[in-house]
Amino acid sequence: MTPVRATTVPRSPRIDTRRGRITVLGRFSLAESIDFGFGARRAETGSAMRLAFVTDDYEGHAAVVVTQPGPHDVHCEVVSAPDPEAALRQTARMLSIDVDGTGWDELGVGDRLIRALQRARPGLRPPLFHSAYEAAAWAVLSARRPASAMTALRDRLAEAHGASFDLAGQVVHAFPTPEQLLRIGSFPGLPEEKLTRMQEVARWALEGRLDTDRLRALDPAEAQRILQGIKGIGPFYSMLVVVRALGHTDVLAEGEPRLLATLGHLLARPGPATQKELETLAEGWRPWRTWATVAIRAAGPRLAPLTGTD
């Protein structure tokens, strides 16, 4: 599973730290992000996104309530953070609003499939894991286990050993920092082997080997190779971290069965599309191949097969 990348779209966040506002370039719908469940995050409804997370330096926690008062205006109430500006930058990355998305919007003008996906979930951008650390920890926790059960286990672990915040009327639990994770001797329902592997992730984080920005600056294939040095993270989960935590716009991963099955449905195939078909189509999606494949998985099941013209 080797990710292939073209030039990633440069980051261009417009952040007003004093007012807690992020100006979004291109279409964006916070409601679509709230409704997007993946990893340990459940799909939700409402107008506010409640985020509690380990900060990018992996030393503490931040808590942010995100709302969208206007099409290009995202407001972030930083409830708690050692560095509010850093918390805003991290939030922008997690919501994929740290890049100018107008090129993605324009891609739908000339590409029928992309246009249909954008219409099905207007303003959707890929929501990301809070950091490479939290993504890697989720990878080893959830491997070969039902996601729903592991989500519940992660929530209990966060409540017991992380940090809790009252965010817009709801209590949200942040995952333990690496230091907190390393202090856990055992936990009900968590197999010893999984705890050992999660603590290896914590050590990597403390050693600086899971710095999200540093991994993002590497070639994706090199970042994936590095991540496979963690016991319990193979090709699939290293790809997950690279594609869904670092914030690339143009990494095309291989071997995702659900993606190929959904693409086959959209193309009116009798079965899944082939990797070759995906790669051929994706050539026209540069530099937005990551966003396109996330859109296929998120919006594709809502669409009928594309036949005729629209």
N, C-alpha and C positions, 0 to 999 in steps of 0.2 A: 504494500500500500504506500506508494511513493507520491507525496504531494508535489504538484508542479505549479510554479508561480511565475506570472509576468510581473511587471513593475507594479508594486502596490500603490494605491492612491495615497498621496501625502496626507498626513493628518493636518487638520486646519480648525481646531476648536476655537470658538469665540466665547470665552468665559469671562463673565463679570463676577468676580469673587465677592465683592461687596454686596451685590444684590442677589447673589446665588442664581444667576441666570446663564443659560447656555443658548447661544443663537445657532440654530440648525440651518445648514445649507442643503437645500433639497427637501423633498417630501419626507415627512416623518410622522408616525402615529404612535403616541405612547400607549393608546388603548390596545393596539395590535401587539405591542411588546408585553403588556400586562397579560394578554390572552395567550401568550406563547409559553407553553410549558416545555421544559427540557431539563435533562440532568436531574438535580434534586429540586428544581423550582417547579411548583405546580402552576398550571394555568389559572388565572384569576379574572375577576371582573372589577369594575369600578374605575374611578378617574385618577387614583393615586397609586404609584408604585412604591412599595416600602422595601428599602434595601438595607441590610445589615451585613457587613463584610469585614474580612481581614484586610487591613490597609496594604498598599503595594510594598511597603518596606517590611511587612510581615511582623511588625512589632506591636501592633495594637488593632483597634477596631474603629470603624466608622459606621454611622447610621444616617441615612438620607431618605427624605420623602420627596418623590419626584411627581410633579404635575405638569400639565401642558396648557397654559392659558391661551396660546395662539399657535397657528400652524408652524411657525419657525421659532417659537419661544418656549423653552423648557425651563421650569423653575425648580430649583433644588433647595429644599430646606435641610441644611446640615444640622441634624439634631445633636450629633456627637462626632467629633473627629479631632485628633491631635493636630492635623494640618488641613483646614477646610479647603484650601486651594487644591491640594493633592487629592482630596476626596472628590472634588468636582471633576478633576481630570480623569480619575478612575471611573467615576460614574459615566462620563461621556464615552469612554472606551467601552464600558459594559453595554451601553445602549447603541453602540456603533454610530454615535452622532459626533464623533471626533474627526470625521472626514467629510469632505464636500460630496454629497450624494447626488448632485445634479446630473452627473454622467450616467448614473444608474437610472434615473428617471428618463433620460433621453434614450437609453437603450431600448426601452419599451415602445418607442415610437416606430422603430423599424424592425423589431423582432416580435413576431406574432405570439410566440410562446411566452416570452417575458411580459408582453403587454397583458396577456390573459392572467398571468400570475399576479401582476401588480394590481389589476382590477379586482381580483379575488380578495387580496389582503392589502388594500391601499395604505401606503406609508410604512409597511413593515420593513424593518431593518433587523439583521441578526442580533438578538440579545445574546450576550456572552457570559461565560463564567466570570466570577469576580476577579480571578487571577489565575496564573498558571499553577500556583500552589493549590488553590481550592479545586481546580479542575483535575489535577493529578491525584489529589486525595479522594475525590469522588470516583475516579477511574478505578483505583485499587479497592475501594469500598464496594462498589457496585458490580464488579466483574463477576460474571456467571451467577448473579443473584437477581431476583425480581426487582425492578426499579422501584416499585411502590413500597416494598418492604424496606429497601435500603434508604429511601427518602425518609421514611418514618424513623429509622434508626439514626440517620444523620441528624434529624431534628432533635431527637432525644439527647444525642451526644453534644450538640450545640447548646441545648438548654442547660445541661449539667456542667459542661466544661468550657463553654465559650463565653459569650456576653449577650445580655438581653436588653432590648430597648422597646420603649413604648412609642410606636410610630403611628400617628394619626388614628389613635384609638385601638390599635392592635399591638400585641407583644410579638416582636420578631427576634429570633435567636441567631446570632452570628456564629459561624464555625470557629472552633478554637484556633488561636494562633499556633505557630509551630512550637513555641515554648510550652504552651498549655497542653498541646497534644502529647508532647514528650513526657509530661508528668503523669499521664494516665497509665495505671498499672493493669487495669482490666475494666471491661464495661459490659453490662448485661446484654446479651444478644450479639455481641461483636466477637467473632472468632479471633483467637490469639494470633493466627497467621495474618489476618487482615489488619489487626492493630499494629503488628510488627512492620508490615509494609507501609501503612500510613505514617508510622513514625520515621521510616526511612525517607518518605516524602518530606516530612518536617525537617529532617537533618539537611536534606538537599536545599530546602528553602533557606535555612539559617546560614548555609555555606555560600549562598548567592547563586546557586546553580539553577534556581527557578525564577530568577528575576524576569518578570513578564516583558519589560521593554527590551532587555538584552536578548531574550529568545526571539522576540519579534524582529529584531534587527538581523538575525541570522537567516540564511537560506532555509526555507521550510524543511527540506530533506535533512539538513544538518541538525536542525532543532529536533526533528523527529528521532534521529539517530541518538542524540544525547539523552532524550527522555526515555528511550528504551533501556538505558542503564539502570533505571529504577526497577527493582524486582516486582513483577506483577503488571508491568506496563509493556505490552508488545506493540506490534504495528498498528492495530486498530485503535487502542487507547492513546498511543502517542499522536496519532492522527487527530483524535478528538481534541487533545490539548492544543495542538497547533492550529486547527481550524476554528475551534469554538472558544478559545480563551485569549489568543494573542491579538486578534483584531485585524487580521489580513482581509483584504477584499478580494484577492485573486488567487487563492490556493484551490486547486482542483484535486480532490482526494480520490483514491481508487478503492474499489471493492466495497461500496456501501449498498447492501442488498435493498434496503427500503428506498433509497434514492433511485436505483435502477428500476425497481418495480413501479414506482410512481411515474417515472419518466416513460416507461413502457405503456402505462395506462394513458398518459397524456398524448402519446404518439399513436394511440389506437393499435398497439401491438398485441398479439395474443398472449404475450408474456413479458418479462422484464426486458428493458433495453439492454444492450451490451455496453461494456465500458468504452468500446470503440465509438459507438453511436454518441455517447455522452461527450467524449473528447472532441469529436467532429463538430457537434453543435456548440460546444463550449468555446471553440476558437473564436466564434463571433461575439462572445460575451466578455472578452478581455476589456478592461481589467476588473471585472465584476463577477468572476466565476464563483467565488465563495457565496456572494449574495444570491446569485442565481440558483445555486444548488440548495441553499437554505430555503429559498422561495418555493422551489419545486416540492420539497418535503412538507413545508408548512401550508402552502396554498393548493398544491396539486390535487390532494384528495377531495377538495371542494369543487373541482372542475370536471366536466364531462370531457371525453376524448376530443382532441382538436381535429375536426374534419371540416372540409369545405373552407369557406373564408369567413372573416368576421368584420 
